[in-house]
Amino acid sequence: MARVPPGADAEGAALVVGGDGLIGRHILRALARRGRRPAVTSHRPAGDAVPLDLRRPDFAPLLARRYGCAYHCAAVTDMRACEADPEGSRRVNVTNTLALIRRLADQGTHQVFFSSGQVFDGETASPDELAPASPKNVYGVQKVEVEEAIGREVLPVAVLRLTKVLAAEPAGLFAEWLAALRRGEPIVAATNMTIAPVSASDSAAAAIALGAGRRTGLWHLSAADEIDYHAAARQMAERCRLPLGLVRGRPVGEAEVPSIFRHRHAALGAAKIARELGIPLRRSEDVLNELFAGFVDRA
């Protein structure tokens, strides 16, 4: 099928693929504040959402209409799950995601695809968009495969690589730490793994800016610096007024966190997005302080 020329249907509805995920929810909120009500997909029954399970996708209901911009938020993001099931996770993260990207491109839809700092091995400080990819886990390999297909086929897609995305509601490791500290139990955080956090709201704002500008190519969003997880845990305890003495730090080994998931450097070089889109690059400490304030509000 011949692709619709760039710019076609630029004012059409937005589409959020995976609107029930962390970034998807924040994109929906940001668009709602602009008075826009995007179409949204979910692999779970959810209100007006278009059903879409990328494990066994039926694109027909989704592609019955056209969209000005689509945001690809649906993926298997659990890196351990990708290692455990490389074929199944690749079906979602690569094969069927690319199939949808191509079908939307045929309809003239501009798109934003979320990638990850996991496309790098973490041995080089602050790699920028020109640095060669060097993934060391299955999740990173899958992201690179999609990126390369987008570039090779000159698809109308901006690829936004993100570092660790956090929100003001506790989740994952930080939720576990917070619960333990509130029970008066000690926690142990890694001193040999770093984090360069970005907020989910900043990630959504960057994606919307890329979509609105019909940008293509690779883009990085990252904190301007990086800190180790022990420092982040101490900051959380202090901000939430929990006992700092319960926060212990030590290097983690292969049995706790395999080396394919450990990165010496987490931050990405993100001068391009700051320069060209005016997206501010914030220090890790400032990002975490803002997010941990939300933890306090939910106590």
N, C-alpha and C positions, 0 to 999 in steps of 0.2 A: 504494500500500500504506500502511495506517495505521501510524504509527510507534509502537513500543512505548514506554510511559510511562517517563520518566526514573527511573533506579534499578533497572529491570528487569535481572536477570542481573548485578548489580553485582559478584558474587563469581566471575563466569566467568573463563575463561582470558584472559590478556593476548595481544595480537597485535602483533608488530613487523613493519611493512611495510618491507621493505628492511633486513633484519637484518644484511646483510654490509657495510653502509656504516659510516662512522666513528661516527656517533651511534648507529646501530642496534646495533653491536657493544657499545657501552658500556651501552646500556639492557639488553641481554641479560645482561651481566655483573652489573649492579646487581640485576636481578630474580633472577638465580641466587643471589646472596648472601642474598636474602630467602627462599630456598627455593622460588622459583617457576620453572616451566619454560614459558615462553610459546611460542605458535605463532609461526612466523617465515616470511616470504616472501623469495624471492630470484629474480632474473631469470637466475641461473646455476644449473646443477645443483649442489645442495649438501645432502648428508645428508638430514635429515628436513624440510628447508625445503619449503614449498608453492611450486611454480613460479608466478611471477607476473611477467609482463613488461608494464609499463604502456604500452609502445608498441602492443601487441596483446593486451589483457588478457582472460583467461577467469576470471571471478570465481566460477564455480560450485564448484570444489574448495575454495576459500577459505571461501565462505559456507555450506558444508555444516554448519558448527557456529556457535555463538554465542560472543561474547567480552564480557568485562566492560569492557575498555579496549583501544583500538588506538592505536598510535603510528605516524604517517606519516613515515617517514624516507626513502622512495624518491623520487628526483627527479633531473632533469638539473641539476646544481649548477654546472657549468662555464659561467660567464657568457659567455665567447666563443663556446661552442657554441650557446648560446641565441640570440645575435645572428646566428650563421651559419645557423641553422635555426629560425627563430621558429615555424613551423607544426609541425614535428616535436617540438620541445621543449615547445610548448604542449599538444600531445596528451598528453604525459606529465605535465607540471607542473600543468595546469589541467583539461582535459577528463576524462581518465581518473582522475585523483586525485579530482576532485569526484564522479565517478560512484561510486567506491568509498566515499567518505565518506558519500554519501547512502544507499547500500545498507546500510552498517553502521549508520547512524542508524535506518533502518527496523527493524533488529533490536534496537534498544535499546542499542547499543554507545556508550559515552562515548569521546571521541577527543582526541588531541593532535596538532596539525598544526604542523610546523616551518616558520616563515617566516624573514625575514632583515631585517637593517638596510638592505638594498638597497631597501626600500620607500621610503626617504628619499633625498634628493639630497646629503646630507652638508654642506649649507651652514649648517645650524642646529646649535648645540652641544646634545647630550644631549636630543633630542626624546623626550617620553614617549608613553604610549599614546593620549593625546588629540590629539596633533599630527597634522595632515592628512598623508596619504601624498603623496609627490612623487617617484616613481621616475624615473630617467633612463636605465635600460637595460631590455632585454627581460626579463631574469630578475626584476627588481624589479616590473615591470608584471604578470608572471604571478603572482607571490606576492600582489600586491594583488587581483588578480581572484579568487583563491581566498578570500582573507580577506573580501572584500565579499560573495561568495556565501554563505559561512558565516554572516555577520551577517544578511544579508537573509532567509535561509531559517530562521534561528534554529536552526541545527544544534547538537547537543550536543558542541561542540568547543572546546577551549582552543587559541588560536593563540599559539605561543611564538616571538617574534622573537629571533634570535640575532645577535650580532656574529661576528667571526672565530673559528671553532672550531678549536682545536689539541689535539693529544694528545702524550703523552710519547714517541711514536715519530716521528722526523722525516718530514715529507711536504711536497710542493709546493716552494715557494720556499725554505723553511727547510732542506729536505733538500738542495737544490741548493747553497745557501750553505755548508752544513756540509761537503759533499763537496769543494767548491772550497778551503775553508780548510784542510782536512786534507791536500790536495795541495800546499799552500803557494801557492795562487793567490789574487789579490785578488778581492774582490767589491764591487759597487756597489749601495747601497740608497737608496731614495727618501727625500728629506727633506721632500717635499711631499705625502706620503700617510700617514695615521695608521692605527693599529690599536688596538682595545680588546678584547684577547683574552679568551675564556672557554675553559675546558677542556672536553673532551668528557665527562669524568666529571661535572663540575658541570652541564652541559647535560642529561645523562641524569637526574641527581638532580632537577633542576627539573621535567623532563617527568613523571617518576614522581609527584612531589608534586602536580602539577596533575591527573594522572589519578586518583590516590587520593582527592583532594578533590572530584572531579567538577566542577572549575572550568571556566568558559567565558569567552569574551571574549579580549581582547588582553593579552599579557604580554611584558615585555622582560627579557632577561638579557644583561648586558654587564659588562665591567670598569668599575670606578668612575671611571676616567680613561682617557686615550688618550696614546699616544706615537707618534712617527714610526717608519717602518720602519728608518731608519738607526740610531736609538737601540736598537731591538729587535735588530738585527743585531750591534751592539756588545755588547749584553748577552749574546747567545748566545755570541759569541767568548770573552768574559771567563769566562762560566760553564763553558765547555767547554775552557778553558785553551788557546785557539788565538790566533795572533798578532793583536792588536788593530789593529796598523798595516796589516793587509791589508783592513780594513773601510773602504771609502770611501763618502762620502755626497754626493749631489747631487740637485737636482730632476729628475724625469723629465718628458718631454714627450709630446706626442700620438703620436709614432711608436712610443714604447716602451709607454706605457699610455694608451689613449684616455681622454679626459676623462669619458666615461660610466661608466668603472670607477674613477675617482679621486674620493675623498671627502676634503674638508677635515676633516670631523669624523666619526669612526667610532663614538664611544661613544653609547649610548642611555641615556635616563633610565630607571632600573630600580628606583626606590624602591618601586613597588607590590609587586613580587615579594619584596623584602626585608621589607617591612612585613607583608604578609599571609601569606606562607609561611615567613618566617624564613630565606630563602636569602641567605647573605652575599654582599655585593658586594666583590670583591677588587680591589686595585690591579693595573694592568697588569704592573708590575715583579714583583709577587709571583706572579701567574699564570705569567709567563714563567720565572721562576726555578725554579718547581716542574717545569714541563715540560722545560726545558733540562737539569735534573738527569737526566731520563730519557734525554736524548740522550747524556749522558756514560756512562750505564750500558750503552748499546748501541754504544759505540765499539769 
